Amino acid sequence: MQEFDKISIPEISKKHMLMILHALEYTGENANMSSFIDLKKSIVKELSELAETTEDKFMKYLEKESL
């Protein structure tokens, strides 16, 4: 098996991304594991920078588009 340090997901639906982010937040809060919260924050930060918007606006966009 080939080893690698990073993984890239070329395309994922907004609904699935929102589910992943909520799952990270839920797990971090309920298992008291800050690494899950930190990962969620990191993903949201990266994606909002790519979308050239704020983190709050990006999350609202995901939530609106995933209804």
N, C-alpha and C positions, 0 to 999 in steps of 0.2 A: 504494500500500500504506500502511495506517495504521501509524504508529510508536508504540511503547510501550516503557516502561522495565522493566516487570515482567510476568511470566507466572504465571498461576495454573492449577494442574491440579486441577479439582474432585474427581476420583476416580481413584485408581490402585490396583491390587491390591497386597497386602502382598508377594507374590512378586516383582512387578516393581520395587517400591521397594527390596527387599533386593538385587536384581540391580544396580540403579543404584548403590546405596551400595557394593557390593563392587567394581563396575567403577571407580568413582571412586578407591577405596582402591588397587586393583591398579595402575591407571594412574599414580596419584601416586607409588607406591613404585617401580614399574619404570621410569618415565620420569623419576624424580627431579624431579617437578613438585609443589611444595608447594601450589599453588593447588587442585589436585584433592583433596588431603587436607583442606584448609581448607573446601572446599565440602561435602565429605562430613560433616565435623564440624558445620558450620552447619546442614545439613539435619537431622541427627540431633538437634541441640540444639532446633531449632524444633519438630520432631515430638514429642519427648519432653515438651516444655513443654505442648504441646496435649493430650497424653495424661495429663498430670499425674503423670509418673513420672520415674525417673532415665534417663539415656542408656543405661546398661548394661542395665537392665531392659527398655527399649524395644527394643534390639537383640536381646536374648534372645527377646522376644515375637515379633519379626519372623521370626527364625530358626526358632522352634518352629512358628509358624503356616504357614511356607512349605515345610515338609517334605512 
